[in-house]
Amino acid sequence: MAEVLSETDGHVPLLTREHRYHFFMSKHEKHKKLGLRIAKMLTDAHFKVWVSQNESKKNKGVMDKYAMQKGVRESECILLLLTDGIFHRDRFWVTRTEVSYGVLEDDKTLICVCPSKKQGGFDLDLKCHCLHNDVHVRGCCQGVNELFQPLARAIPVGLDIVCIGGRKHGSTSSSSFGGDEEKQSLLRVVESRDGGADEVLDEQKIVREIVKRYLGRESAKRRLKKEHQVQQKLGLCPGYVGDGGEEETKDTVGMKEIDQKEEKEEDAKEEEKEGAKEGAKEKGAKEEEVKVMEHMSIVKNV
């Protein structure tokens, strides 16, 4: 990490006055465990990360559009966990409230981390050929809101995505920047308890790759803007499937309610587990105390 941060003598770069965070974590709540883990990797390396779960606790459970966008404004970059279906029109919070707002309205740099396919990562290999003179990732057009589609198609082309599974990532369009390149795997193979092999995240490498893109954020921002302009001129993909429109539909509102419900249920389960652990500890402590008292009683009688 010291080599990556050589320009700042190995120290984490200081934030400007208008920023309180280095990264704003954008994710689908279905994959929040991985998102929170990546956020912790960065905070352990002394970077500051805005995470909705932490902010929700500070605001007594209140987390709306305005709170999200305040977090975007106060962050230098948006760190998007690129999971399967993340650009779907039902992911209104991610696509409109966070990514579109941050990149197109607040001039933020976007950094993408794509998990392995086993972890639910976005499929960068499945292509759509329906748009004239352009080949793009299918997940960037099918089921994607038509207003967000140009930016969605620009992201895999204009950005150097951190691919955890070591998959190939490069151009998907004739208007690309750079060529295909085999990315180093950010997973380590370790021996499992049953004698097999498990893949675990190589945390140091993941942090290093994210920080490299953070340091190169200005050039990345320019590349994405340029590719976004190209995709806007190309228009809507004929293979587009799904509703469009500027306002939220009943589907998007319903999905947001489902996401919030799922998040609350997950939090409740975590609290229940913690409560059970505390209860077990208290029970064990009481049993130990009873044993000590019984022993003292026996000694006294003797």
Secondary structure in CASP SS format (residue, H / E / C, confidence):
PFRMAT SS
TARGET T0000
AUTHOR 0000-0000-0000
METHOD secondary structure of the structure
MODEL  1
M C 1.00
A C 1.00
E C 1.00
V C 1.00
L C 1.00
S H 1.00
E H 1.00
T H 1.00
D C 1.00
G C 1.00
H C 1.00
V C 1.00
P C 1.00
L C 1.00
L C 1.00
T C 1.00
R C 1.00
E C 1.00
H C 1.00
R C 1.00
Y E 1.00
H E 1.00
F E 1.00
F E 1.00
M E 1.00
S E 1.00
K C 1.00
H C 1.00
E H 1.00
K H 1.00
H H 1.00
K H 1.00
K H 1.00
L H 1.00
G H 1.00
L H 1.00
R H 1.00
I H 1.00
A H 1.00
K H 1.00
M H 1.00
L H 1.00
T H 1.00
D H 1.00
A C 1.00
H C 1.00
F C 1.00
K C 1.00
V E 1.00
W E 1.00
V C 1.00
S H 1.00
Q H 1.00
N H 1.00
E H 1.00
S H 1.00
K H 1.00
K H 1.00
N C 1.00
K C 1.00
G C 1.00
V C 1.00
M C 1.00
D C 1.00
K H 1.00
Y H 1.00
A H 1.00
M H 1.00
Q H 1.00
K H 1.00
G H 1.00
V H 1.00
R H 1.00
E C 1.00
S E 1.00
E E 1.00
C E 1.00
I E 1.00
L E 1.00
L E 1.00
L E 1.00
L C 1.00
T E 1.00
D C 1.00
G C 1.00
I C 1.00
F C 1.00
H E 1.00
R C 1.00
D C 1.00
R C 1.00
F H 1.00
W H 1.00
V H 1.00
T H 1.00
R H 1.00
T H 1.00
E H 1.00
V H 1.00
S H 1.00
Y H 1.00
G H 1.00
V H 1.00
L H 1.00
E H 1.00
D C 1.00
D C 1.00
K C 1.00
T E 1.00
L E 1.00
I E 1.00
C E 1.00
V E 1.00
C E 1.00
P C 1.00
S C 1.00
K H 1.00
K H 1.00
Q H 1.00
G C 1.00
G E 1.00
F C 1.00
D C 1.00
L C 1.00
D C 1.00
L C 1.00
K E 1.00
C E 1.00
H C 1.00
C C 1.00
L C 1.00
H C 1.00
N C 1.00
D C 1.00
V C 1.00
H E 1.00
V E 1.00
R H 1.00
G H 1.00
C H 1.00
C C 1.00
Q C 1.00
G C 1.00
V E 1.00
N C 1.00
E C 1.00
L C 1.00
F C 1.00
Q H 1.00
P H 1.00
L H 1.00
A H 1.00
R H 1.00
A H 1.00
I H 1.00
P H 1.00
V H 1.00
G H 1.00
L C 1.00
D C 1.00
I C 1.00
V E 1.00
C E 1.00
I C 1.00
G C 1.00
G C 1.00
R C 1.00
K E 1.00
H E 1.00
G C 1.00
S C 1.00
T C 1.00
S C 1.00
S C 1.00
S C 1.00
S C 1.00
F C 1.00
G C 1.00
G C 1.00
D C 1.00
E E 1.00
E E 1.00
K C 1.00
Q C 1.00
S C 1.00
L C 1.00
L E 1.00
R E 1.00
V E 1.00
V E 1.00
E E 1.00
S C 1.00
R C 1.00
D C 1.00
G C 1.00
G C 1.00
A E 1.00
D E 1.00
E E 1.00
V E 1.00
L E 1.00
D C 1.00
E H 1.00
Q H 1.00
K H 1.00
I H 1.00
V H 1.00
R H 1.00
E H 1.00
I H 1.00
V H 1.00
K H 1.00
R H 1.00
Y H 1.00
L H 1.00
G C 1.00
R H 1.00
E H 1.00
S H 1.00
A H 1.00
K H 1.00
R H 1.00
R H 1.00
L H 1.00
K H 1.00
K H 1.00
E H 1.00
H H 1.00
Q H 1.00
V H 1.00
Q H 1.00
Q H 1.00
K H 1.00
L H 1.00
G C 1.00
L C 1.00
C C 1.00
P C 1.00
G C 1.00
Y C 1.00
V C 1.00
G C 1.00
D C 1.00
G C 1.00
G C 1.00
E C 1.00
E C 1.00
E C 1.00
T C 1.00
K H 1.00
D H 1.00
T H 1.00
V H 1.00
G H 1.00
M H 1.00
K H 1.00
E H 1.00
I H 1.00
D H 1.00
Q H 1.00
K H 1.00
E H 1.00
E H 1.00
K H 1.00
E H 1.00
E H 1.00
D H 1.00
A H 1.00
K H 1.00
E H 1.00
E H 1.00
E H 1.00
K H 1.00
E H 1.00
G H 1.00
A H 1.00
K H 1.00
E H 1.00
G H 1.00
A H 1.00
K H 1.00
E H 1.00
K H 1.00
G H 1.00
A H 1.00
K H 1.00
E H 1.00
E H 1.00
E H 1.00
V H 1.00
K H 1.00
V H 1.00
M H 1.00
E H 1.00
H H 1.00
M H 1.00
S H 1.00
I H 1.00
V H 1.00
K H 1.00
N H 1.00
V C 1.00
END
